[in-house]
Amino acid sequence: MPLHLKRRDGSVTPFRNSEYIPFYYFIPKSILKKCSTELNSIPRNPRMIFSNREACEFIESDLFLLLIIDATAYMVWPYMGYSEYMEIYSSYNPAWILAHSPGYWVQELINEGIVPTVNNLFQNCNEEFGYVTEEELDVYLRYIVPRVMEKHNMNAAIQTAAEFRCFEDFDFRNSRQKTDFHRKWYHTRTKHPMISLEEFKENYTENHNVQEWDEPGASQDVEENITSEILVEQFKTTLTKKDMAILQMRMEGDTLEEIAEKLGYKNHSGVLKRIRKIGLAYEKFTGEDYGFENRKIT
């Protein structure tokens, strides 16, 4: 049953956010020091809250709820199986969302009798609360957090998110984990799968109407291979008519001497020099080294 407050106009309405007051006394001093002065100004004696109008107004504020949410997350995060700082993740990450959901954690603390309900707190306590020690907190949370995660199947959601990590999981700030993810993402997105030669041949046969794939022989004429490759549409537009004629005749099997005779060269060396010049232009065009620069292709 929720607590009620008598308002200045005489009306009695529910005391907003009062269900988190017992949990407030469970927050250790080390975390409270990081919070606002308003949160630390709440009386340590619960009964004194009702006589403190400012404290009541603050408890009903959105700021109080946000501070409780943040305090909860900082308390449970180290026990959720993460070795990283919570700050590297964004509010889209499932683990971050669950850590910032105090309802799960506070209810289990109440169920286990570690934290009283708000009604029991105000009915039975008329003393000032001290602070939970770090040692006590560690004992409680080592027990509570795994129970909550198992009960609400949180591990499955967290593991799925870790397996299918995405950019939105990370905060805008730089971190080692974020950098590692970016590197892994772009590596795996560009990495080609490795298959065996036998598997490639089988796939080729299936995809080419049972036509078998023949592995090129080591004695294949390299020059013919290069000259045939450069006859692509984009590169053709950069060639003169005479260069195109040389390559066309070479592809049709004409010898250097035959090409020289047909095109009016004094000897075949002029044709060879022209082919090398075309080859160098193709290397520049594609950014690949086929051996023309070092005269490996003759």
SULSULZI-V880343 format. One record per residue. N is the residue number from 1. SS is DSSP state (2 for helix, 1 for strand, 0 for the rest). OMEGA is omega as a letter, one per 40 degrees, with the letter a starting at -180 (NA if undefined). NEAR is the number of other ideal C-beta (glycine too) atoms within 8 Angstrom. Layout:
N:SS:OMEGA:NEAR, N:SS:OMEGA:NEAR
This chain:
1:0:a:2, 2:0:i:8, 3:0:i:9, 4:1:i:8, 5:1:i:10, 6:1:a:6, 7:0:a:8, 8:0:i:3, 9:0:i:4, 10:0:i:5, 11:0:i:6, 12:1:a:6, 13:1:i:7, 14:1:i:8, 15:0:a:12, 16:0:i:6, 17:0:a:12, 18:2:a:11, 19:2:i:8, 20:2:i:12, 21:2:i:13, 22:2:i:13, 23:2:i:13, 24:2:a:10, 25:0:i:11, 26:0:a:9, 27:0:a:10, 28:0:a:11, 29:2:a:6, 30:2:i:7, 31:2:i:11, 32:2:i:12, 33:0:a:7, 34:0:a:6, 35:0:a:10, 36:0:i:7, 37:2:i:5, 38:2:a:9, 39:2:a:12, 40:2:a:9, 41:0:i:8, 42:0:a:11, 43:0:i:9, 44:0:i:7, 45:1:a:10, 46:2:a:11, 47:2:i:9, 48:2:a:9, 49:2:a:13, 50:2:i:7, 51:2:a:5, 52:0:a:9, 53:2:a:5, 54:2:i:7, 55:2:i:12, 56:2:a:12, 57:2:i:8, 58:2:i:13, 59:2:a:14, 60:0:a:9, 61:0:i:9, 62:2:i:5, 63:2:i:9, 64:2:a:14, 65:2:i:10, 66:2:i:8, 67:2:i:11, 68:2:i:13, 69:2:i:11, 70:2:i:10, 71:2:i:12, 72:2:a:15, 73:2:a:12, 74:2:a:10, 75:2:a:12, 76:2:a:12, 77:2:a:10, 78:2:a:6, 79:2:a:9, 80:0:i:13, 81:0:i:5, 82:0:i:8, 83:0:a:2, 84:0:i:8, 85:0:a:5, 86:2:a:11, 87:2:a:6, 88:2:a:11, 89:1:i:11, 90:0:a:10, 91:0:i:6, 92:0:a:7, 93:0:a:11, 94:2:i:10, 95:2:i:12, 96:2:a:13, 97:2:a:10, 98:2:i:14, 99:2:a:12, 100:0:i:11, 101:0:a:10, 102:2:a:11, 103:2:i:6, 104:2:a:10, 105:2:a:14, 106:2:a:13, 107:2:i:8, 108:2:i:12, 109:2:i:13, 110:2:a:12, 111:2:a:6, 112:0:i:8, 113:0:i:5, 114:0:i:8, 115:0:a:9, 116:0:i:10, 117:0:a:7, 118:2:i:12, 119:2:i:8, 120:2:a:8, 121:2:a:12, 122:2:i:10, 123:2:a:6, 124:2:a:6, 125:0:i:10, 126:0:a:4, 127:0:i:5, 128:1:i:6, 129:0:i:9, 130:0:a:5, 131:0:i:7, 132:0:a:10, 133:0:i:7, 134:2:i:7, 135:2:i:6, 136:2:i:8, 137:2:a:11, 138:2:i:8, 139:2:a:8, 140:2:a:11, 141:2:i:12, 142:2:i:9, 143:2:a:9, 144:2:a:13, 145:2:i:12, 146:2:i:9, 147:2:i:9, 148:2:a:12, 149:2:i:11, 150:2:a:9, 151:2:a:7, 152:0:i:8, 153:0:a:7, 154:2:a:13, 155:2:a:9, 156:2:i:7, 157:2:a:10, 158:2:i:13, 159:2:i:8, 160:2:i:9, 161:2:i:12, 162:2:a:7, 163:2:a:6, 164:0:a:6, 165:0:i:8, 166:0:a:5, 167:2:a:6, 168:2:a:6, 169:2:a:11, 170:1:i:13, 171:0:a:9, 172:0:a:4, 173:0:i:7, 174:0:i:4, 175:0:i:11, 176:2:a:5, 177:2:i:9, 178:2:i:12, 179:2:i:9, 180:2:i:8, 181:2:i:12, 182:2:a:8, 183:2:i:8, 184:2:a:8, 185:2:a:10, 186:2:i:8, 187:2:a:8, 188:2:i:7, 189:2:a:6, 190:2:a:6, 191:0:i:6, 192:0:a:4, 193:0:i:4, 194:0:i:3, 195:0:a:6, 196:0:i:5, 197:2:i:6, 198:2:i:6, 199:2:i:8, 200:2:a:10, 201:2:i:10, 202:2:i:8, 203:2:i:9, 204:2:a:11, 205:2:a:11, 206:2:a:7, 207:2:a:5, 208:0:i:8, 209:0:i:3, 210:0:i:6, 211:0:a:7, 212:0:i:7, 213:0:i:9, 214:0:i:4, 215:0:a:5, 216:0:i:5, 217:0:a:5, 218:0:a:4, 219:0:a:4, 220:0:a:8, 221:0:a:6, 222:2:a:8, 223:2:i:10, 224:2:i:10, 225:2:a:9, 226:2:a:12, 227:2:i:14, 228:2:a:8, 229:2:a:8, 230:0:i:11, 231:0:i:10, 232:0:a:7, 233:2:a:5, 234:2:a:6, 235:2:a:11, 236:2:a:9, 237:0:a:6, 238:0:a:6, 239:0:i:10, 240:0:i:5, 241:2:a:6, 242:2:i:7, 243:2:i:10, 244:2:i:10, 245:2:i:9, 246:2:a:14, 247:2:i:14, 248:2:i:9, 249:2:i:11, 250:2:i:13, 251:2:i:10, 252:0:i:6, 253:0:i:4, 254:0:i:8, 255:0:i:6, 256:2:i:8, 257:2:a:8, 258:2:i:9, 259:2:i:15, 260:2:a:14, 261:2:a:7, 262:2:a:8, 263:2:i:10, 264:0:i:4, 265:0:i:10, 266:0:i:4, 267:0:a:7, 268:2:a:11, 269:2:i:6, 270:2:i:10, 271:2:a:13, 272:2:i:10, 273:2:a:8, 274:2:i:10, 275:2:i:13, 276:2:i:11, 277:2:i:8, 278:2:i:14, 279:2:i:14, 280:2:i:10, 281:2:i:9, 282:2:i:14, 283:2:i:13, 284:2:a:7, 285:2:a:9, 286:2:a:6, 287:0:i:5, 288:0:i:5, 289:0:a:5, 290:0:i:9, 291:0:a:9, 292:0:a:12, 293:0:a:7, 294:0:i:5, 295:0:i:8, 296:0:a:6, 297:0:a:11, 298:0:NA:5
